[in-house]
Amino acid sequence: MSSMADLGPVVQIDPGRLQGQRCSGPQGAALHRYLGVPYAAPPVGELRWRPPQPALPWHGVRVADRYGDNAPQHVEPFDAAPPRGTCSEDCLSLNVWAPAAPAAAPRAVMVWIHGGGFVSGGSSPARYDGAGLASHGVVVVSLNYRLGRLGFFAHPALRRTQGDDAVGNFGLMDQLAALRWVQRHIAAFGGDPARVTLFGESAGAHSVAWLMASPAARGLFAQAILQSAPLRDADAMGRRTRSLGDGPDDAPALALAWARSVGVPDADDATVLSALRRLPVDVLTQGLGLMGTAPDFTGPVRGGAWWPQSPEQAALRGDLARLPVLIGANSDELGFLAAPHLAPQQSAERVLADFAAADAAALKAAYAGELQQGEAGFVARLRGDQVFVEPARCFARALAPRQPVYVYRFAHGGAQAAGALHASELPYVFDTLHTLEGAGATDSALAARLSRTWATFALTGTPDDWPRWHGGAEPLLWLDAQGSVPRADPSQARLDAVAATQASHPTGH
């Protein structure tokens, strides 16, 4: 509960009056924050597996001093950014941080979409606190969205009763609803709806790409930042983009098989949907976790007028939203796979056996240094490049001829790792180093640099003095303990070898 001393100003939005809190950024900048603001009605009961509906009005002044509930999920003990608080289906809320000082003109806005494999996470982790970024003069918004089978589900009965444009991608529909909320209401917080930068990491960055590919999202944001997005339609971890088609491996068939497995009867659509909407939440979250999900779970699906193409298809065809993009990945994304406690590991020979002979030979040559250091490290580096690093380069190359693109590689591993692992850039981007054990002066300088650079991109459309990337061999921006410098990509030969496997076999293995 807020005390009278830290209560902030009251703003008027459509559902009612909202009172925030006073807070401060890492360097003491005065800010206002509004936590747990509903942007849509609770998607419960008859609204489960329906597009988000308008937020319900309230009477009086709502004090926005605590995060809303996280979407239902299994919270993993090893999650780098574990959500705080409780989980429930009533999860469609967002948070706003805004500079307290008046501005001569409306401020640029940054809207954050969290990662977590579309099965976990939320906007509440301390690592995602928006105060550090807002200290640079931008308004920051973070949001929750439906996850797992509640967020991505395409049962045939839903398709028949709701149509392809209102089924499957409920989590993405939530993100669209939050962006529309920003367009309608962010001016009340000092933000400019015409200057919205959408940014996310991992599944959040993949969400940004899906929104760039959606005709329904045109005009809702003006720039995009994609951090460590798994952008290939088929990747090395066995995941692939499903469609709303009628084949046995398409999303509706998978949803139907799962529903039967938990006792939902084959009956008329009304009976089936009633049974589905009565299922307990713990049944819906079974088998869904960060380190592996049940085979029926699809994540975002392709189909209908809102998502006729996957991001990879849209990028290669030139159908993505044409706006400035900042994109990159980390130097050793899946390095944790080499940890002994995750044994047994696949041998290098076994992994290479999945490739055509010519591709395997090229990979062995390109990863010779990694092979010399051990098989587990080789497998982890290859898989990380396949899932995150090469797809970012492929995506950037597809976009670069049509729009401004800036490419980075985060390589600061800190004391715990030789390279930068997946999600390790987050406390630097948000300048939330208090969540990082053992952070020192070097980390503080890098965090100040990254948070300022991300905010500068939102403010100006260019990230400081970075060179625009044109899709060739020109330098990308290398981010490590020494700061940020343009340099040639040291992994270019590796990524070329990985890209060649995609060309010869689209699944990559």
C-alpha positions as CSV (number, residue, x, y, z in Angstrom):
1,M,0.0,0.0,0.0
2,S,1.2,3.5,-0.8
3,S,1.6,6.1,2.0
4,M,0.3,9.6,1.6
5,A,3.9,10.8,1.1
6,D,4.6,8.8,-2.0
7,L,1.2,9.2,-3.7
8,G,1.6,10.8,-7.1
9,P,-0.7,12.7,-9.4
10,V,-4.1,11.6,-10.6
11,V,-4.7,11.1,-14.3
12,Q,-8.0,10.5,-16.1
13,I,-8.4,7.7,-18.5
14,D,-11.5,6.1,-20.0
15,P,-12.3,3.6,-17.3
16,G,-11.8,6.1,-14.5
17,R,-9.3,8.1,-12.4
18,L,-5.9,6.7,-11.6
19,Q,-3.4,7.7,-8.9
20,G,0.2,6.8,-9.3
21,Q,3.3,6.9,-7.0
22,R,6.3,9.1,-6.8
23,C,9.6,7.2,-7.3
24,S,13.1,7.8,-8.5
25,G,15.5,6.3,-11.1
26,P,19.0,4.9,-10.5
27,Q,20.6,8.4,-10.5
28,G,17.8,10.0,-8.5
29,A,15.6,11.3,-11.4
30,A,12.1,12.1,-10.1
31,L,9.5,9.8,-11.7
32,H,5.8,8.9,-11.4
33,R,4.8,5.2,-11.8
34,Y,1.4,3.5,-12.2
35,L,1.3,-0.2,-11.6
36,G,-1.3,-2.8,-12.4
37,V,-3.5,-0.7,-14.7
38,P,-6.1,-2.9,-16.4
39,Y,-6.0,-2.5,-20.2
40,A,-8.7,-5.1,-20.9
41,A,-11.4,-6.9,-19.1
42,P,-10.4,-10.1,-17.1
43,P,-10.4,-12.9,-19.7
44,V,-12.2,-15.4,-17.4
45,G,-15.3,-17.5,-17.7
46,E,-17.0,-16.9,-21.0
47,L,-14.1,-14.6,-22.0
48,R,-11.5,-17.4,-21.8
49,W,-10.2,-17.9,-25.3
50,R,-11.8,-14.8,-26.7
51,P,-10.2,-11.6,-28.0
52,P,-9.6,-9.1,-25.2
53,Q,-12.5,-6.9,-24.3
54,P,-12.5,-3.3,-23.1
55,A,-11.4,-2.7,-19.5
56,L,-14.2,-2.4,-17.0
57,P,-14.8,1.0,-15.5
58,W,-14.2,1.8,-11.8
59,H,-15.7,4.3,-9.4
60,G,-13.6,6.9,-7.5
61,V,-9.8,7.0,-7.7
62,R,-7.9,3.7,-8.3
63,V,-4.5,3.7,-6.6
64,A,-2.1,2.1,-9.0
65,D,0.6,1.0,-6.5
66,R,1.0,-2.7,-7.1
67,Y,1.7,-5.0,-10.0
68,G,-1.2,-6.9,-11.4
69,D,-1.4,-10.7,-11.3
70,N,0.9,-12.6,-13.7
71,A,-0.6,-15.0,-16.3
72,P,-0.9,-18.6,-15.0
73,Q,2.4,-20.5,-15.4
74,H,4.9,-22.7,-13.7
75,V,7.5,-20.4,-12.1
76,E,10.9,-21.9,-12.7
77,P,13.6,-21.6,-9.9
78,F,16.3,-20.9,-12.5
79,D,14.4,-18.1,-14.3
80,A,16.7,-15.1,-14.8
81,A,13.7,-12.8,-14.3
82,P,11.1,-14.6,-12.1
83,P,7.7,-12.8,-11.8
84,R,6.7,-11.5,-8.4
85,G,3.3,-11.8,-6.8
86,T,0.5,-14.2,-7.7
87,C,-0.7,-15.7,-10.9
88,S,-4.3,-15.7,-12.2
89,E,-6.3,-15.6,-15.4
90,D,-7.2,-12.0,-14.5
91,C,-3.8,-10.8,-15.8
92,L,-4.3,-8.2,-18.5
93,S,-2.7,-5.2,-16.8
94,L,0.2,-2.8,-17.6
95,N,2.5,-0.4,-15.9
96,V,3.7,3.1,-16.7
97,W,6.8,5.0,-15.6
98,A,7.0,8.7,-16.6
99,P,9.4,11.6,-15.8
100,A,7.9,13.9,-13.2
101,A,9.4,17.0,-14.7
102,P,7.2,18.8,-17.2
103,A,8.3,18.7,-20.9
104,A,7.9,21.2,-23.7
105,A,6.5,18.4,-25.9
106,P,5.0,15.0,-25.4
107,R,7.7,12.4,-24.7
108,A,8.8,9.3,-26.7
109,V,7.3,6.0,-25.4
110,M,8.9,2.6,-25.0
111,V,6.6,-0.4,-24.7
112,W,8.2,-3.6,-23.2
113,I,7.1,-7.2,-24.0
114,H,8.6,-9.8,-21.7
115,G,10.1,-13.1,-22.8
116,G,9.6,-16.6,-21.3
117,G,9.0,-18.9,-24.3
118,F,5.3,-17.8,-24.4
119,V,4.8,-20.0,-21.3
120,S,6.2,-18.0,-18.4
121,G,7.2,-14.5,-17.3
122,G,5.4,-11.2,-16.6
123,S,5.9,-7.5,-16.3
124,S,6.6,-7.7,-12.5
125,P,10.2,-8.9,-12.3
126,A,12.5,-6.4,-10.6
127,R,14.8,-6.7,-13.6
128,Y,12.2,-5.0,-15.8
129,D,11.6,-2.0,-13.5
130,G,11.1,0.9,-16.0
131,A,12.6,3.6,-13.8
132,G,16.1,3.4,-15.2
133,L,14.9,3.9,-18.8
134,A,12.4,6.5,-17.9
135,S,15.3,8.5,-16.2
136,H,16.5,9.2,-19.8
137,G,13.3,11.2,-20.6
138,V,11.0,8.6,-22.1
139,V,7.7,7.1,-20.9
140,V,8.0,3.4,-20.3
141,V,5.2,0.9,-20.4
142,S,5.3,-2.9,-19.6
143,L,2.5,-5.3,-19.9
144,N,1.2,-8.8,-19.1
145,Y,-0.4,-11.0,-21.8
146,R,-1.9,-14.5,-21.8
147,L,0.6,-17.4,-21.8
148,G,0.6,-21.1,-22.6
149,R,-2.6,-22.7,-23.7
150,L,-4.6,-19.8,-22.4
151,G,-2.7,-17.5,-24.7
152,F,-2.2,-19.8,-27.8
153,F,-4.9,-22.3,-28.5
154,A,-6.8,-23.1,-31.7
155,H,-9.3,-25.8,-31.0
156,P,-11.6,-26.5,-34.0
157,A,-14.7,-25.5,-32.0
158,L,-13.2,-22.1,-31.4
159,R,-12.4,-21.7,-35.1
160,R,-16.0,-22.7,-36.1
161,T,-17.7,-20.4,-33.6
162,Q,-15.3,-17.4,-33.6
163,G,-13.5,-17.5,-37.0
164,D,-9.8,-17.6,-37.8
165,D,-9.2,-13.9,-36.8
166,A,-10.4,-14.5,-33.3
167,V,-8.7,-17.7,-32.4
168,G,-5.2,-19.1,-31.7
169,N,-3.1,-16.0,-30.9
170,F,-4.9,-14.6,-27.9
171,G,-1.6,-13.5,-26.3
172,L,-0.7,-11.5,-29.4
173,M,-4.2,-10.1,-29.4
174,D,-3.6,-8.9,-25.8
175,Q,-0.4,-7.2,-27.0
176,L,-2.4,-5.4,-29.7
177,A,-5.0,-4.3,-27.1
178,A,-2.2,-2.9,-24.9
179,L,-0.8,-1.0,-27.9
180,R,-4.2,0.4,-28.6
181,W,-4.5,1.4,-25.0
182,V,-1.2,3.3,-25.4
183,Q,-2.5,5.1,-28.4
184,R,-5.6,6.2,-26.6
185,H,-4.3,7.0,-23.1
186,I,-0.5,7.6,-23.1
187,A,-0.9,11.3,-23.6
188,A,-2.4,11.5,-20.1
189,F,1.0,10.4,-18.8
190,G,2.9,12.8,-20.9
191,G,3.7,10.4,-23.8
192,D,3.4,10.8,-27.5
193,P,1.3,8.1,-29.2
194,A,3.1,8.9,-32.5
195,R,6.5,8.0,-31.1
196,V,6.1,4.5,-29.7
197,T,9.1,2.1,-29.7
198,L,8.1,-1.5,-29.1
199,F,10.8,-3.6,-27.6
200,G,11.2,-7.2,-26.2
201,E,13.5,-10.0,-25.5
202,S,13.3,-13.7,-26.6
203,A,9.6,-14.5,-26.9
204,G,9.0,-10.8,-26.3
205,A,11.2,-10.0,-29.3
206,H,9.5,-12.7,-31.3
207,S,6.2,-11.0,-30.4
208,V,7.5,-7.7,-31.7
209,A,8.3,-9.5,-35.0
210,W,4.8,-11.0,-35.1
211,L,3.3,-7.5,-34.6
212,M,5.6,-6.1,-37.3
213,A,4.1,-8.8,-39.6
214,S,0.5,-8.1,-38.7
215,P,-1.7,-5.7,-40.7
216,A,-3.7,-5.1,-37.6
217,A,-0.7,-3.5,-35.8
218,R,0.1,-1.0,-38.5
219,G,0.4,2.5,-37.0
220,L,0.5,1.3,-33.4
221,F,4.3,1.7,-33.1
222,A,6.9,3.6,-35.0
223,Q,10.1,1.7,-34.1
224,A,11.2,-1.7,-32.9
225,I,13.9,-3.3,-30.8
226,L,14.4,-7.1,-31.0
227,Q,16.7,-8.7,-28.4
228,S,17.5,-12.4,-28.9
229,A,14.5,-13.4,-30.9
230,P,14.1,-17.0,-32.2
231,L,12.9,-15.8,-35.7
232,R,13.2,-18.9,-37.8
233,D,10.1,-20.9,-38.7
234,A,11.9,-24.0,-37.7
235,D,14.8,-24.1,-35.3
236,A,17.4,-26.4,-33.9
237,M,15.4,-27.0,-30.7
238,G,12.7,-28.8,-32.7
239,R,10.2,-25.9,-32.6
240,R,8.4,-24.8,-35.7
241,T,5.7,-22.3,-36.6
242,R,2.3,-23.9,-36.9
243,S,-0.6,-22.8,-39.0
244,L,-4.4,-22.7,-38.7
245,G,-4.6,-25.3,-41.4
246,D,-6.5,-28.6,-41.4
247,G,-3.5,-31.0,-41.4
248,P,-2.6,-33.4,-38.6
249,D,0.4,-31.3,-37.5
250,D,-1.5,-27.9,-37.6
251,A,-2.5,-26.0,-34.5
252,P,-6.2,-27.0,-34.5
253,A,-5.4,-30.8,-34.7
254,L,-2.9,-30.4,-31.9
255,A,-5.4,-28.6,-29.7
256,L,-8.1,-31.2,-30.4
257,A,-5.8,-34.0,-29.4
258,W,-4.8,-32.3,-26.2
259,A,-8.5,-31.6,-25.3
260,R,-9.4,-35.2,-25.8
261,S,-6.4,-36.2,-23.6
262,V,-7.8,-34.2,-20.6
263,G,-11.3,-35.6,-21.0
264,V,-13.1,-33.0,-23.1
265,P,-15.8,-35.0,-25.0
266,D,-16.3,-35.0,-28.7
267,A,-19.6,-33.3,-28.9
268,D,-21.3,-30.2,-30.4
269,D,-19.3,-27.0,-30.3
270,A,-21.3,-25.5,-27.4
271,T,-20.7,-28.5,-25.2
272,V,-17.0,-28.7,-26.1
273,L,-16.4,-25.0,-25.4
274,S,-18.3,-25.2,-22.1
275,A,-16.1,-28.1,-21.0
276,L,-12.9,-26.4,-22.1
277,R,-13.9,-23.2,-20.2
278,R,-14.5,-25.2,-17.0
279,L,-11.0,-26.8,-17.1
280,P,-8.9,-25.9,-14.0
281,V,-6.0,-23.7,-14.6
282,D,-3.5,-26.3,-13.4
283,V,-4.7,-28.6,-16.1
284,L,-4.1,-25.9,-18.7
285,T,-0.5,-25.3,-17.5
286,Q,0.5,-29.0,-17.4
287,G,3.7,-29.7,-19.2
288,L,4.6,-26.1,-20.1
289,G,7.9,-24.8,-18.9
290,L,11.0,-22.9,-19.9
291,M,13.2,-26.0,-20.5
292,G,10.7,-27.8,-22.6
293,T,7.0,-27.7,-23.5
294,A,4.4,-30.3,-24.3
295,P,4.3,-31.3,-28.0
296,D,0.7,-29.9,-28.4
297,F,1.8,-26.3,-27.5
298,T,2.2,-24.1,-30.5
299,G,3.0,-20.6,-29.4
300,P,1.9,-18.0,-32.1
301,V,0.3,-19.5,-35.2
302,R,0.0,-18.3,-38.8
303,G,-3.4,-17.8,-40.4
304,G,-6.3,-15.5,-40.8
305,A,-6.3,-11.8,-41.8
306,W,-4.3,-10.6,-38.7
307,W,-1.4,-13.0,-39.1
308,P,-1.4,-14.3,-42.6
309,Q,2.4,-14.8,-42.6
310,S,5.0,-15.7,-40.0
311,P,7.6,-13.0,-39.3
312,E,10.2,-15.0,-41.3
313,Q,7.9,-15.2,-44.3
314,A,7.0,-11.6,-44.1
315,A,10.6,-10.4,-43.7
316,L,11.8,-12.4,-46.7
317,R,8.8,-11.1,-48.8
318,G,9.3,-7.5,-47.8
319,D,5.9,-7.4,-46.1
320,L,7.0,-6.3,-42.6
321,A,6.2,-2.9,-41.2
322,R,8.9,-0.5,-42.6
323,L,10.2,1.3,-39.6
324,P,13.6,1.7,-37.9
325,V,14.8,-1.5,-36.2
326,L,17.5,-2.2,-33.6
327,I,18.2,-6.0,-33.5
328,G,20.8,-8.3,-32.0
329,A,21.7,-11.2,-29.9
330,N,24.1,-12.3,-27.2
331,S,27.5,-13.9,-27.9
332,D,26.9,-17.3,-26.1
333,E,23.1,-17.5,-25.9
334,L,22.8,-21.2,-24.9
335,G,26.1,-21.5,-23.1
336,F,24.3,-22.9,-20.1
337,L,23.7,-26.1,-22.0
338,A,27.3,-27.0,-21.5
339,A,26.8,-27.1,-17.7
340,P,27.7,-30.5,-16.3
341,H,24.4,-30.8,-14.3
342,L,22.5,-30.7,-17.6
343,A,24.2,-33.9,-18.8
344,P,23.8,-36.2,-20.6
345,Q,24.8,-34.0,-23.5
346,Q,24.6,-34.9,-27.2
347,S,28.1,-35.6,-28.6
348,A,29.4,-33.4,-31.4
349,E,29.3,-36.4,-33.7
350,R,25.6,-37.1,-32.9
351,V,24.7,-33.4,-33.5
352,L,26.6,-33.2,-36.8
353,A,25.0,-36.5,-38.0
354,D,21.7,-34.5,-38.3
355,F,23.2,-32.5,-41.2
356,A,24.0,-33.3,-44.7
357,A,27.6,-34.4,-45.1
358,A,28.7,-31.1,-46.8
359,D,27.0,-29.0,-44.2
360,A,28.5,-31.0,-41.3
361,A,32.0,-30.6,-42.8
362,A,31.5,-26.9,-43.1
363,L,30.2,-26.6,-39.5
364,K,33.2,-28.6,-38.2
365,A,35.6,-26.2,-40.0
366,A,33.7,-23.1,-38.9
367,Y,33.5,-24.3,-35.2
368,A,37.0,-25.8,-35.1
369,G,37.9,-23.5,-32.2
370,E,34.9,-24.4,-30.2
371,L,35.5,-28.2,-30.9
372,Q,39.0,-27.9,-29.5
373,Q,37.6,-26.5,-26.2
374,G,35.2,-29.4,-25.7
375,E,32.1,-31.1,-27.2
376,A,29.6,-29.6,-24.8
377,G,30.7,-26.1,-25.5
378,F,30.6,-26.7,-29.2
379,V,27.0,-28.0,-29.0
380,A,25.9,-25.1,-26.9
381,R,27.5,-22.5,-29.1
382,L,26.1,-24.1,-32.3
383,R,22.6,-24.4,-30.9
384,G,22.7,-20.8,-29.7
385,D,23.8,-19.6,-33.1
386,Q,21.1,-21.6,-34.8
387,V,18.3,-20.4,-32.6
388,F,19.2,-16.8,-31.9
389,V,22.3,-15.3,-33.5
390,E,22.0,-16.4,-37.1
391,P,18.2,-15.7,-37.2
392,A,18.8,-12.1,-36.0
393,R,21.4,-11.6,-38.8
394,C,19.0,-13.2,-41.4
395,F,16.2,-10.9,-40.3
396,A,18.4,-7.8,-40.3
397,R,19.6,-8.7,-43.8
398,A,16.0,-9.0,-45.1
399,L,15.1,-5.6,-43.6
400,A,18.2,-3.6,-44.4
401,P,17.4,-2.8,-48.0
402,R,14.1,-1.3,-47.1
403,Q,14.4,0.5,-43.7
404,P,17.0,1.7,-41.2
405,V,18.6,-1.3,-39.3
406,Y,21.1,-1.2,-36.5
407,V,22.7,-4.5,-35.4
408,Y,24.4,-5.3,-32.0
409,R,26.0,-8.2,-30.3
410,F,26.1,-8.2,-26.5
411,A,29.2,-10.0,-25.3
412,H,29.7,-9.1,-21.6
413,G,29.7,-12.4,-19.7
414,G,30.6,-11.0,-16.3
415,A,32.3,-13.1,-13.7
416,Q,30.0,-16.1,-14.2
417,A,30.5,-16.9,-17.9
418,A,33.0,-16.6,-20.7
419,G,30.3,-15.3,-23.0
420,A,27.0,-13.5,-22.7
421,L,24.2,-15.9,-22.0
422,H,20.6,-15.6,-23.0
423,A,18.8,-12.7,-21.2
424,S,22.1,-11.5,-19.6
425,E,21.7,-8.1,-21.2
426,L,18.5,-7.3,-19.4
427,P,19.8,-5.7,-16.2
428,Y,22.0,-3.5,-18.4
429,V,19.2,-2.4,-20.8
430,F,16.9,-1.6,-17.8
431,D,19.8,-0.4,-15.6
432,T,18.6,-2.7,-12.8
433,L,22.0,-3.9,-11.7
434,H,20.7,-4.3,-8.1
435,T,19.2,-7.6,-9.4
436,L,22.6,-8.9,-10.6
437,E,24.8,-10.5,-8.1
438,G,28.4,-9.3,-8.0
439,A,27.9,-6.2,-10.3
440,G,30.7,-3.7,-10.1
441,A,31.9,-0.4,-11.6
442,T,32.4,-1.9,-15.0
443,D,28.8,-3.2,-15.0
444,S,27.5,0.1,-13.9
445,A,29.2,1.9,-16.8
446,L,27.9,-0.6,-19.3
447,A,24.4,-0.4,-17.9
448,A,24.4,3.4,-18.1
449,R,25.6,3.1,-21.7
450,L,23.0,0.5,-22.8
451,S,20.0,2.1,-21.1
452,R,21.0,5.5,-22.6
453,T,21.4,3.9,-26.1
454,W,18.1,2.1,-26.0
455,A,16.4,5.3,-24.8
456,T,18.2,7.4,-27.4
457,F,16.9,5.1,-30.2
458,A,13.4,5.8,-28.9
459,L,14.0,9.5,-28.7
460,T,15.8,10.1,-32.0
461,G,15.4,7.0,-34.2
462,T,19.2,6.3,-34.2
463,P,21.1,4.6,-31.3
464,D,23.7,7.3,-30.5
465,D,26.4,7.3,-33.1
466,W,26.0,3.7,-34.3
467,P,26.5,3.0,-38.0
468,R,23.5,1.9,-40.0
469,W,23.8,-1.7,-41.0
470,H,23.3,-2.5,-44.7
471,G,23.2,-6.3,-44.7
472,G,26.8,-7.0,-45.7
473,A,30.0,-7.5,-43.8
474,E,30.1,-4.0,-42.4
475,P,30.7,-3.7,-38.6
476,L,28.0,-4.3,-36.0
477,L,28.1,-2.7,-32.6
478,W,29.9,-4.9,-30.1
479,L,28.9,-4.4,-26.5
480,D,31.1,-5.7,-23.7
481,A,33.0,-4.6,-20.6
482,Q,35.1,-2.1,-22.7
483,G,31.9,-0.3,-23.7
484,S,30.6,-0.3,-27.3
485,V,32.6,-0.2,-30.5
486,P,31.8,-1.0,-34.1
487,R,33.7,-4.1,-35.1
488,A,33.5,-6.9,-37.7
489,D,31.5,-9.8,-36.6
490,P,34.0,-12.4,-35.2
491,S,31.3,-15.1,-35.7
492,Q,30.7,-14.4,-39.4
493,A,32.2,-17.7,-40.6
494,R,30.1,-19.7,-38.1
495,L,26.9,-17.9,-39.0
496,D,27.6,-18.3,-42.7
497,A,27.9,-22.1,-42.1
498,V,24.7,-22.1,-40.1
499,A,22.9,-20.1,-42.8
500,A,24.0,-22.5,-45.4
501,T,22.3,-25.4,-43.5
502,Q,19.1,-23.4,-43.6
503,A,19.3,-23.0,-47.3
504,S,19.9,-26.7,-47.9
505,H,17.4,-27.9,-45.2
506,P,15.0,-25.3,-43.8
507,T,14.6,-27.1,-40.5
508,G,18.3,-26.6,-39.8
509,H,18.9,-30.2,-38.9
